[in-house]
Amino acid sequence: MSGVWMGVLVWAVVMVVVYLLWLGSDLAKADEREHWDDE
């Protein structure tokens, strides 16, 4: 049973990391657009 929980925990962590990376890149693109608009 502990093996199943470890699998679920690892999957959850991977999903969070991927989401944060995607969110970070999306915010970075938005910031670039704002900077271009300011200029």
C-alpha positions as CSV (number, residue, x, y, z in Angstrom):
1,M,0.0,0.0,0.0
2,S,2.9,2.4,0.7
3,G,4.1,1.8,-2.8
4,V,0.8,3.1,-4.2
5,W,0.9,6.2,-2.0
6,M,4.5,6.9,-3.1
7,G,3.3,6.7,-6.7
8,V,0.5,9.0,-6.1
9,L,2.7,11.5,-4.3
10,V,5.3,11.4,-7.0
11,W,2.6,12.0,-9.7
12,A,1.2,14.9,-7.7
13,V,4.6,16.5,-7.3
14,V,5.3,16.2,-11.0
15,M,2.0,17.7,-12.0
16,V,2.6,20.6,-9.6
17,V,6.1,21.2,-11.0
18,V,4.8,21.1,-14.6
19,Y,2.0,23.5,-13.8
20,L,4.3,25.9,-12.1
21,L,6.7,25.8,-15.0
22,W,3.9,26.4,-17.5
23,L,2.4,29.2,-15.3
24,G,5.9,30.8,-15.0
25,S,6.5,30.7,-18.7
26,D,3.0,32.1,-19.4
27,L,3.6,34.9,-16.9
28,A,7.0,35.7,-18.5
29,K,5.3,36.0,-21.9
30,A,2.7,38.3,-20.5
31,D,5.4,40.5,-18.8
32,E,7.2,40.7,-22.1
33,R,4.0,41.8,-23.9
34,E,3.4,44.5,-21.2
35,H,7.0,45.8,-21.5
36,W,6.6,46.0,-25.3
37,D,3.3,47.9,-24.9
38,D,4.9,50.4,-22.5
39,E,7.6,51.2,-25.1
